[in-house]
Amino acid sequence: MKNRPVSRTPAGSTTQPGSTPELLEQIRVRAYGLFEQRGRTEGHELEDWLRAEAEVLQQKAKTTAA
């Protein structure tokens, strides 16, 4: 079983307080994927989270608008 980071919204995140656990989980999973793509290099947690957040929220906006 892989070690997965604890799901926390980092400082600097634009995800609103009270966001659904499902949304936060989608962002967390995407951020972890970005971490793995980088070769598990530490020190980019906020960058990964913010990129994942932007991608997930953009995808959500597209599916909501459709």
LOLOKOL-802556 format. One record per atom (N, C-alpha, C, O, CB): residue number from 1; residue in three letters; atom name; x, y, z. Coordinates in pm, whole numbers, always signed. Glycine has a CB too. Layout:
BEGIN
SITE     i    aa   at       px       py       pz
SITE   NUM   ALA   CA        X        Y        Z
...
***
This chain:
BEGIN
SITE     i    aa   at       px       py       pz
SITE     1   MET    N      +84     -119       +0
SITE     1   MET   CA       +0       +0       +0
SITE     1   MET    C      +88     +124       +0
SITE     1   MET    O     +185     +132      +76
SITE     1   MET   CB      -95       +0     +122
SITE     2   LYS    N      +55     +220      -84
SITE     2   LYS   CA     +134     +341      -95
SITE     2   LYS    C     +105     +434      +23
SITE     2   LYS    O       -7     +441      +73
SITE     2   LYS   CB     +104     +413     -227
SITE     3   ASN    N     +209     +504      +66
SITE     3   ASN   CA     +189     +609     +164
SITE     3   ASN    C     +131     +729      +92
SITE     3   ASN    O     +186     +774       -9
SITE     3   ASN   CB     +322     +647     +238
SITE     4   ARG    N      +20     +779     +142
SITE     4   ARG   CA      -42     +894      +80
SITE     4   ARG    C      -43    +1008     +179
SITE     4   ARG    O      -59     +986     +299
SITE     4   ARG   CB     -185     +861      +31
SITE     5   PRO    N      -25    +1131     +130
SITE     5   PRO   CA      -23    +1244     +221
SITE     5   PRO    C     -157    +1265     +288
SITE     5   PRO    O     -262    +1229     +233
SITE     5   PRO   CB      +19    +1369     +148
SITE     6   VAL    N     -154    +1324     +405
SITE     6   VAL   CA     -276    +1357     +476
SITE     6   VAL    C     -346    +1468     +400
SITE     6   VAL    O     -282    +1561     +351
SITE     6   VAL   CB     -247    +1399     +623
SITE     7   SER    N     -476    +1459     +389
SITE     7   SER   CA     -553    +1557     +314
SITE     7   SER    C     -570    +1685     +396
SITE     7   SER    O     -652    +1690     +487
SITE     7   SER   CB     -690    +1500     +273
SITE     8   ARG    N     -492    +1786     +362
SITE     8   ARG   CA     -502    +1917     +426
SITE     8   ARG    C     -502    +2022     +317
SITE     8   ARG    O     -433    +2007     +216
SITE     8   ARG   CB     -386    +1941     +528
SITE     9   THR    N     -577    +2127     +337
SITE     9   THR   CA     -576    +2239     +243
SITE     9   THR    C     -462    +2330     +284
SITE     9   THR    O     -466    +2387     +393
SITE     9   THR   CB     -713    +2315     +241
SITE    10   PRO    N     -361    +2347     +199
SITE    10   PRO   CA     -247    +2429     +238
SITE    10   PRO    C     -278    +2578     +238
SITE    10   PRO    O     -372    +2624     +172
SITE    10   PRO   CB     -132    +2403     +146
SITE    11   ALA    N     -198    +2652     +314
SITE    11   ALA   CA     -210    +2799     +313
SITE    11   ALA    C     -184    +2847     +171
SITE    11   ALA    O      -96    +2794     +103
SITE    11   ALA   CB     -109    +2866     +414
SITE    12   GLY    N     -258    +2944     +126
SITE    12   GLY   CA     -243    +2995      -10
SITE    12   GLY    C     -342    +2933     -107
SITE    12   GLY    O     -353    +2977     -221
SITE    12   GLY   CB     -103    +2971      -59
SITE    13   SER    N     -413    +2833      -61
SITE    13   SER   CA     -511    +2766     -145
SITE    13   SER    C     -630    +2857     -169
SITE    13   SER    O     -666    +2937      -83
SITE    13   SER   CB     -556    +2634      -81
SITE    14   THR    N     -691    +2844     -286
SITE    14   THR   CA     -811    +2921     -316
SITE    14   THR    C     -938    +2841     -292
SITE    14   THR    O    -1048    +2893     -309
SITE    14   THR   CB     -808    +2971     -459
SITE    15   THR    N     -923    +2714     -253
SITE    15   THR   CA    -1040    +2632     -222
SITE    15   THR    C    -1111    +2694     -102
SITE    15   THR    O    -1050    +2723       +0
SITE    15   THR   CB    -1000    +2484     -193
SITE    16   GLN    N    -1240    +2713     -117
SITE    16   GLN   CA    -1317    +2781      -14
SITE    16   GLN    C    -1335    +2693     +109
SITE    16   GLN    O    -1351    +2572      +97
SITE    16   GLN   CB    -1453    +2822      -69
SITE    17   PRO    N    -1331    +2755     +228
SITE    17   PRO   CA    -1367    +2679     +348
SITE    17   PRO    C    -1507    +2622     +331
SITE    17   PRO    O    -1595    +2688     +276
SITE    17   PRO   CB    -1358    +2769     +476
SITE    18   GLY    N    -1527    +2502     +376
SITE    18   GLY   CA    -1657    +2439     +360
SITE    18   GLY    C    -1672    +2364     +229
SITE    18   GLY    O    -1780    +2314     +199
SITE    18   GLY   CB    -1763    +2541     +371
SITE    19   SER    N    -1564    +2356     +149
SITE    19   SER   CA    -1570    +2278      +26
SITE    19   SER    C    -1602    +2134      +61
SITE    19   SER    O    -1571    +2086     +170
SITE    19   SER   CB    -1437    +2288      -54
SITE    20   THR    N    -1664    +2067      -33
SITE    20   THR   CA    -1705    +1930       -5
SITE    20   THR    C    -1584    +1839      +11
SITE    20   THR    O    -1481    +1862      -52
SITE    20   THR   CB    -1794    +1877     -116
SITE    21   PRO    N    -1596    +1738      +94
SITE    21   PRO   CA    -1486    +1642     +107
SITE    21   PRO    C    -1450    +1577      -27
SITE    21   PRO    O    -1334    +1544      -51
SITE    21   PRO   CB    -1523    +1534     +209
SITE    22   GLU    N    -1549    +1558     -113
SITE    22   GLU   CA    -1524    +1497     -243
SITE    22   GLU    C    -1435    +1586     -329
SITE    22   GLU    O    -1344    +1537     -396
SITE    22   GLU   CB    -1655    +1469     -316
SITE    23   LEU    N    -1461    +1716     -328
SITE    23   LEU   CA    -1379    +1809     -404
SITE    23   LEU    C    -1236    +1811     -351
SITE    23   LEU    O    -1140    +1807     -429
SITE    23   LEU   CB    -1439    +1951     -400
SITE    24   LEU    N    -1221    +1818     -220
SITE    24   LEU   CA    -1088    +1818     -161
SITE    24   LEU    C    -1014    +1688     -191
SITE    24   LEU    O     -892    +1690     -213
SITE    24   LEU   CB    -1097    +1839       -9
SITE    25   GLU    N    -1084    +1577     -193
SITE    25   GLU   CA    -1022    +1449     -226
SITE    25   GLU    C     -976    +1447     -371
SITE    25   GLU    O     -867    +1397     -400
SITE    25   GLU   CB    -1119    +1333     -200
SITE    26   GLN    N    -1056    +1501     -463
SITE    26   GLN   CA    -1015    +1507     -604
SITE    26   GLN    C     -888    +1590     -618
SITE    26   GLN    O     -797    +1553     -693
SITE    26   GLN   CB    -1128    +1567     -690
SITE    27   ILE    N     -881    +1702     -548
SITE    27   ILE   CA     -763    +1787     -554
SITE    27   ILE    C     -643    +1715     -495
SITE    27   ILE    O     -533    +1718     -551
SITE    27   ILE   CB     -787    +1920     -480
SITE    28   ARG    N     -664    +1649     -381
SITE    28   ARG   CA     -555    +1576     -315
SITE    28   ARG    C     -499    +1467     -405
SITE    28   ARG    O     -377    +1451     -415
SITE    28   ARG   CB     -604    +1516     -184
SITE    29   VAL    N     -587    +1392     -470
SITE    29   VAL   CA     -543    +1283     -558
SITE    29   VAL    C     -465    +1339     -676
SITE    29   VAL    O     -362    +1284     -715
SITE    29   VAL   CB     -664    +1201     -607
SITE    30   ARG    N     -514    +1449     -734
SITE    30   ARG   CA     -442    +1510     -847
SITE    30   ARG    C     -307    +1566     -803
SITE    30   ARG    O     -208    +1550     -874
SITE    30   ARG   CB     -527    +1622     -911
SITE    31   ALA    N     -302    +1630     -687
SITE    31   ALA   CA     -175    +1684     -635
SITE    31   ALA    C      -76    +1571     -611
SITE    31   ALA    O      +43    +1586     -637
SITE    31   ALA   CB     -199    +1763     -504
SITE    32   TYR    N     -124    +1459     -560
SITE    32   TYR   CA      -35    +1344     -538
SITE    32   TYR    C      +16    +1290     -672
SITE    32   TYR    O     +132    +1250     -683
SITE    32   TYR   CB     -108    +1232     -460
SITE    33   GLY    N      -70    +1290     -773
SITE    33   GLY   CA      -27    +1248     -906
SITE    33   GLY    C      +83    +1338     -961
SITE    33   GLY    O     +178    +1290    -1022
SITE    33   GLY   CB     -145    +1247    -1001
SITE    34   LEU    N      +70    +1468     -938
SITE    34   LEU   CA     +174    +1562     -982
SITE    34   LEU    C     +305    +1535     -908
SITE    34   LEU    O     +412    +1540     -967
SITE    34   LEU   CB     +128    +1708     -959
SITE    35   PHE    N     +296    +1507     -779
SITE    35   PHE   CA     +412    +1472     -698
SITE    35   PHE    C     +481    +1348     -754
SITE    35   PHE    O     +604    +1344     -765
SITE    35   PHE   CB     +369    +1448     -551
SITE    36   GLU    N     +403    +1248     -790
SITE    36   GLU   CA     +460    +1126     -847
SITE    36   GLU    C     +522    +1153     -984
SITE    36   GLU    O     +629    +1100    -1014
SITE    36   GLU   CB     +353    +1017     -859
SITE    37   GLN    N     +458    +1235    -1066
SITE    37   GLN   CA     +513    +1268    -1198
SITE    37   GLN    C     +649    +1336    -1186
SITE    37   GLN    O     +735    +1317    -1273
SITE    37   GLN   CB     +416    +1359    -1275
SITE    38   ARG    N     +669    +1412    -1083
SITE    38   ARG   CA     +794    +1482    -1061
SITE    38   ARG    C     +902    +1388    -1005
SITE    38   ARG    O    +1015    +1430     -983
SITE    38   ARG   CB     +773    +1600     -966
SITE    39   GLY    N     +868    +1264     -983
SITE    39   GLY   CA     +964    +1169     -928
SITE    39   GLY    C     +969    +1174     -777
SITE    39   GLY    O    +1071    +1141     -716
SITE    39   GLY   CB    +1101    +1196     -984
SITE    40   ARG    N     +858    +1214     -716
SITE    40   ARG   CA     +844    +1222     -570
SITE    40   ARG    C     +944    +1317     -505
SITE    40   ARG    O     +990    +1295     -393
SITE    40   ARG   CB     +860    +1084     -511
SITE    41   THR    N     +976    +1423     -577
SITE    41   THR   CA    +1065    +1524     -525
SITE    41   THR    C     +991    +1608     -421
SITE    41   THR    O     +886    +1666     -451
SITE    41   THR   CB    +1121    +1614     -638
SITE    42   GLU    N    +1045    +1615     -300
SITE    42   GLU   CA     +983    +1692     -192
SITE    42   GLU    C    +1000    +1842     -215
SITE    42   GLU    O    +1085    +1884     -293
SITE    42   GLU   CB    +1044    +1652      -57
SITE    43   GLY    N     +920    +1921     -147
SITE    43   GLY   CA     +936    +2065     -147
SITE    43   GLY    C     +848    +2140     -244
SITE    43   GLY    O     +863    +2262     -260
SITE    43   GLY   CB    +1075    +2097     -176
SITE    44   HIS    N     +755    +2071     -310
SITE    44   HIS   CA     +667    +2137     -407
SITE    44   HIS    C     +520    +2117     -372
SITE    44   HIS    O     +433    +2121     -458
SITE    44   HIS   CB     +695    +2084     -549
SITE    45   GLU    N     +494    +2096     -243
SITE    45   GLU   CA     +359    +2062     -201
SITE    45   GLU    C     +258    +2170     -237
SITE    45   GLU    O     +151    +2139     -291
SITE    45   GLU   CB     +356    +2038      -52
SITE    46   LEU    N     +290    +2295     -208
SITE    46   LEU   CA     +196    +2402     -237
SITE    46   LEU    C     +177    +2418     -387
SITE    46   LEU    O      +64    +2434     -435
SITE    46   LEU   CB     +244    +2534     -175
SITE    47   GLU    N     +285    +2414     -462
SITE    47   GLU   CA     +277    +2424     -608
SITE    47   GLU    C     +188    +2314     -665
SITE    47   GLU    O     +102    +2340     -750
SITE    47   GLU   CB     +417    +2416     -670
SITE    48   ASP    N     +209    +2190     -618
SITE    48   ASP   CA     +127    +2078     -664
SITE    48   ASP    C      -19    +2098     -628
SITE    48   ASP    O     -108    +2075     -711
SITE    48   ASP   CB     +179    +1946     -605
SITE    49   TRP    N      -44    +2141     -505
SITE    49   TRP   CA     -182    +2160     -460
SITE    49   TRP    C     -251    +2268     -544
SITE    49   TRP    O     -364    +2248     -590
SITE    49   TRP   CB     -186    +2199     -311
SITE    50   LEU    N     -184    +2381     -565
SITE    50   LEU   CA     -245    +2490     -638
SITE    50   LEU    C     -271    +2453     -784
SITE    50   LEU    O     -374    +2490     -840
SITE    50   LEU   CB     -158    +2614     -631
SITE    51   ARG    N     -179    +2380     -844
SITE    51   ARG   CA     -201    +2336     -982
SITE    51   ARG    C     -317    +2237     -989
SITE    51   ARG    O     -403    +2247    -1076
SITE    51   ARG   CB      -73    +2272    -1039
SITE    52   ALA    N     -318    +2143     -896
SITE    52   ALA   CA     -427    +2044     -892
SITE    52   ALA    C     -560    +2112     -868
SITE    52   ALA    O     -660    +2079     -931
SITE    52   ALA   CB     -401    +1939     -783
SITE    53   GLU    N     -562    +2206     -778
SITE    53   GLU   CA     -684    +2280     -746
SITE    53   GLU    C     -737    +2352     -870
SITE    53   GLU    O     -857    +2346     -899
SITE    53   GLU   CB     -657    +2381     -633
SITE    54   ALA    N     -649    +2420     -942
SITE    54   ALA   CA     -689    +2491    -1063
SITE    54   ALA    C     -746    +2394    -1166
SITE    54   ALA    O     -848    +2422    -1227
SITE    54   ALA   CB     -571    +2569    -1122
SITE    55   GLU    N     -679    +2281    -1185
SITE    55   GLU   CA     -725    +2183    -1283
SITE    55   GLU    C     -861    +2126    -1246
SITE    55   GLU    O     -951    +2116    -1330
SITE    55   GLU   CB     -623    +2070    -1297
SITE    56   VAL    N     -876    +2087    -1120
SITE    56   VAL   CA    -1002    +2026    -1076
SITE    56   VAL    C    -1116    +2127    -1083
SITE    56   VAL    O    -1226    +2094    -1129
SITE    56   VAL   CB     -988    +1971     -932
SITE    57   LEU    N    -1091    +2248    -1037
SITE    57   LEU   CA    -1197    +2350    -1040
SITE    57   LEU    C    -1233    +2388    -1183
SITE    57   LEU    O    -1350    +2414    -1212
SITE    57   LEU   CB    -1154    +2475     -963
SITE    58   GLN    N    -1134    +2392    -1273
SITE    58   GLN   CA    -1162    +2422    -1412
SITE    58   GLN    C    -1247    +2311    -1475
SITE    58   GLN    O    -1343    +2339    -1547
SITE    58   GLN   CB    -1032    +2439    -1490
SITE    59   GLN    N    -1212    +2187    -1447
SITE    59   GLN   CA    -1289    +2074    -1499
SITE    59   GLN    C    -1432    +2076    -1444
SITE    59   GLN    O    -1527    +2049    -1516
SITE    59   GLN   CB    -1221    +1940    -1465
SITE    60   LYS    N    -1445    +2107    -1316
SITE    60   LYS   CA    -1577    +2114    -1253
SITE    60   LYS    C    -1660    +2224    -1320
SITE    60   LYS    O    -1779    +2204    -1346
SITE    60   LYS   CB    -1564    +2141    -1102
SITE    61   ALA    N    -1599    +2339    -1348
SITE    61   ALA   CA    -1670    +2449    -1413
SITE    61   ALA    C    -1717    +2409    -1553
SITE    61   ALA    O    -1827    +2445    -1594
SITE    61   ALA   CB    -1580    +2573    -1421
SITE    62   LYS    N    -1634    +2335    -1625
SITE    62   LYS   CA    -1671    +2290    -1760
SITE    62   LYS    C    -1790    +2195    -1755
SITE    62   LYS    O    -1882    +2205    -1836
SITE    62   LYS   CB    -1552    +2221    -1828
SITE    63   THR    N    -1788    +2102    -1661
SITE    63   THR   CA    -1897    +2005    -1654
SITE    63   THR    C    -2024    +2068    -1601
SITE    63   THR    O    -2134    +2025    -1636
SITE    63   THR   CB    -1857    +1886    -1566
SITE    64   THR    N    -2012    +2169    -1516
SITE    64   THR   CA    -2129    +2239    -1464
SITE    64   THR    C    -2194    +2323    -1572
SITE    64   THR    O    -2317    +2334    -1579
SITE    64   THR   CB    -2091    +2326    -1345
SITE    65   ALA    N    -2111    +2384    -1657
SITE    65   ALA   CA    -2162    +2472    -1764
SITE    65   ALA    C    -2223    +2393    -1879
SITE    65   ALA    O    -2303    +2447    -1956
SITE    65   ALA   CB    -2050    +2560    -1816
SITE    66   ALA    N    -2188    +2268    -1892
SITE    66   ALA   CA    -2235    +2187    -2006
SITE    66   ALA    C    -2378    +2143    -1991
SITE    66   ALA    O    -2431    +2075    -2079
SITE    66   ALA   CB    -2148    +2067    -2025
***
